[in-house]
Amino acid sequence: MQDTAPPTTTDPGVAAPYTPTARTVPTRAKERASYDRELVHSILDAAYLCHLGFVRDGAPVVLPTMYGRVGERLYVHGSTGSRPLRTARATDPGLPVCLTVTHVDALVLARSAFHHSLNYRSVVVHGTAVTVTDPEERRIALDAIVDQAVPGRSQDARPANAKELAATAVIRLDLDEVSAKVRTGGPNDEPEDLALPHWTGIVPLTRGYAQPVPADDLDPAIGVPDYLRAL
């Protein structure tokens, strides 16, 4: 089975795809790239951990962090003392960043070491991160980050108080320069390797959740909420 390119959107009733740019067109395996808006959103919505890349003192830095999506915007939060968040606030018009999200769906084991691969879904976002100062937008962003990991959780927790909000910075990255990349299917062995006596195929990977473990000081009368059961 050959790997296939992701679907593209042609229905005029569906949101227009993102516009490819020099930074979002891959140099390899271009057939795996997609600018389909719904595909990008689905990949982003199925995760909550991203990697945020930027340049600090002339050297690249990549940090793992949580995020939330609200429409065509991504939000990242952290301490007001965090280097990228502080830089975004101090730099005009903001901090140039690259944000990535990746799901690994399977290990692809070929007959040759060279053709081993992964089945994956990924999104790369380029843009300028800016500090969010509007109180209402900050509230929406912080709720979105919580709900990105556990949908519905923001309504079942105490909101941040004034002191906590003062210690928390939020940056926004608009989904303008975006691409997705997807690999599916089995190994791509060379014809001359097909008779080799090596196992070949894929090893699917799945993400799962174990039974929630209550905190030691949780009131026994408080049961597992429905939104956790839904996971």
C-alpha positions in Angstrom: 0.0 0.0 0.0 1.4 3.4 -1.0 1.1 6.4 1.2 -1.6 8.9 -0.1 -1.8 12.6 -0.1 -4.3 14.3 2.2 -7.6 15.4 0.7 -8.1 18.9 -0.6 -11.2 21.1 -0.3 -13.0 21.9 -3.5 -16.6 22.4 -2.3 -17.4 26.1 -2.6 -19.5 25.8 0.5 -16.4 24.9 2.6 -14.0 27.6 4.0 -11.2 28.5 1.6 -7.9 26.8 2.1 -4.9 28.6 3.4 -2.7 30.3 0.8 0.7 28.5 0.3 3.8 30.6 0.8 7.5 30.0 0.4 7.7 29.0 4.0 4.8 26.6 3.9 5.6 24.6 0.8 7.8 21.7 1.7 10.9 20.9 -0.2 10.3 17.1 0.1 7.2 15.0 -0.3 5.1 17.9 -1.5 2.3 15.6 -2.3 1.7 15.1 1.5 1.2 18.9 2.1 -2.2 20.3 2.5 -3.6 23.8 3.0 -7.2 22.5 3.7 -8.6 24.6 6.6 -10.7 21.9 8.1 -7.8 19.4 8.0 -5.6 21.9 9.8 -8.2 22.6 12.4 -8.8 18.9 13.0 -5.1 18.3 13.6 -4.8 21.2 16.0 -8.0 20.3 17.9 -6.9 16.8 18.5 -3.8 17.9 20.5 -2.9 20.3 23.3 0.9 20.2 23.2 2.8 22.3 20.7 6.4 23.3 20.2 7.1 27.0 19.9 10.2 28.0 18.1 11.9 31.5 18.0 15.3 33.1 17.9 16.9 34.2 21.2 20.3 36.1 21.1 20.9 34.8 17.6 20.3 31.2 18.4 17.2 29.0 17.8 15.1 28.0 20.8 12.2 25.5 20.8 9.9 25.1 23.8 7.1 22.6 24.5 4.0 24.3 25.8 0.2 24.0 25.9 -2.0 26.0 23.5 -5.7 26.7 22.7 -7.4 27.4 19.4 -10.2 29.9 19.0 -11.3 30.2 15.4 -8.3 31.4 13.4 -6.1 32.1 16.4 -3.8 30.1 18.6 -3.1 31.2 22.2 -0.1 30.3 24.3 0.3 31.3 28.0 3.0 31.3 30.5 4.7 33.3 33.3 5.2 37.0 32.7 8.9 36.3 33.3 9.0 33.7 30.4 11.6 34.8 27.8 9.4 34.3 24.7 6.3 36.0 26.3 8.4 38.8 27.6 10.1 39.3 24.2 6.7 39.3 22.4 5.6 42.1 24.7 8.8 44.2 24.2 9.2 43.7 20.4 7.4 45.7 17.8 5.2 44.3 16.1 5.8 41.1 18.1 7.9 38.0 18.2 8.5 36.0 15.0 7.8 32.4 15.8 7.2 28.9 14.3 4.7 26.7 16.0 4.3 23.0 15.3 1.9 20.2 16.3 2.4 16.6 15.5 0.5 13.3 15.9 2.3 10.0 15.3 -0.2 7.4 14.1 2.0 4.4 13.2 5.5 3.1 12.9 6.2 2.1 9.3 8.6 -0.8 9.1 10.1 -1.5 5.7 12.4 -4.3 4.5 15.2 -1.8 4.2 16.4 0.5 7.0 16.3 3.5 4.6 12.6 3.2 4.0 11.5 3.0 7.6 9.1 5.9 8.4 6.2 7.2 10.4 2.6 7.7 9.6 1.8 11.2 11.0 -0.3 14.3 10.9 1.3 17.6 11.5 0.7 21.4 11.3 3.3 24.1 11.0 2.3 27.8 11.6 4.6 30.7 10.9 3.8 34.2 12.1 4.3 37.0 14.6 3.2 36.3 18.2 1.7 39.3 19.9 0.9 39.9 23.6 -2.8 39.8 24.5 -3.7 42.7 26.7 -7.5 42.9 26.4 -9.0 41.4 29.6 -11.9 39.7 27.8 -9.7 38.2 25.2 -7.3 37.0 27.9 -10.2 35.3 29.7 -11.3 33.6 26.5 -7.7 32.5 25.7 -7.1 31.0 29.1 -10.3 29.1 29.1 -9.5 27.8 25.6 -6.1 26.5 26.7 -7.7 24.6 29.6 -10.5 23.3 27.4 -8.0 22.3 24.7 -6.6 19.6 27.0 -9.9 18.7 28.8 -13.0 20.0 27.0 -15.4 21.4 29.6 -12.8 21.8 32.4 -12.8 25.6 32.4 -16.4 25.6 33.6 -15.5 23.3 36.5 -12.6 25.2 38.0 -12.1 28.5 39.8 -11.1 31.2 37.3 -7.8 33.0 37.7 -7.9 35.8 40.3 -6.3 39.2 39.9 -3.0 38.1 41.3 -2.8 35.1 39.1 -3.7 37.1 36.0 -1.0 39.6 36.8 1.5 36.8 36.8 0.3 35.3 33.5 1.1 36.4 30.0 -0.8 35.3 26.9 0.4 35.6 23.3 -1.7 35.2 20.2 -0.6 33.7 16.8 -3.0 34.1 13.9 -3.5 31.2 11.5 -2.4 33.0 8.3 0.7 31.2 7.1 -0.2 27.6 7.8 0.3 24.1 6.3 -0.5 20.5 7.2 1.4 17.5 6.2 0.1 13.9 6.4 1.6 10.5 5.7 -0.6 7.4 5.6 -0.3 3.9 4.2 2.4 1.2 4.4 6.1 0.9 3.5 7.5 2.0 0.2 10.0 -0.8 -0.5 12.3 -1.0 -3.5 11.2 -3.6 -6.0 14.5 -5.5 -5.6 13.8 -5.8 -1.8 10.4 -7.4 -2.0 11.8 -10.9 -1.7 13.8 -10.2 1.4 12.8 -12.3 4.4 12.1 -9.4 6.8 8.8 -8.6 8.4 7.3 -5.4 7.0 4.1 -3.4 7.7 2.9 -0.8 10.2 2.6 -0.7 14.0 -0.4 1.5 14.8 -0.2 3.8 17.8 -3.1 5.0 19.8 -3.6 7.7 22.5 -5.6 6.7 25.5 -6.5 7.8 29.0 -6.4 5.7 32.2 -8.9 5.9 35.0 -8.7 9.4 36.7 -6.9 9.2 40.0 -8.4 11.6 42.6 -6.2 13.9 44.8 -5.6 12.7 48.3 -7.6 15.6 49.7 -10.6 15.3 47.4 -13.9 15.1 49.1 -15.1 11.5 48.5 -18.6 12.9 47.7 -17.2 14.5 44.5 -17.4 12.0 41.7 -15.7 11.9 38.3 -17.4 14.6 36.2 -19.0 13.7 32.9 -16.4 15.6 30.8 -13.7 13.3 32.2 -15.7 10.2 31.5 -16.1 11.4 28.0 -12.3 11.2 27.4 
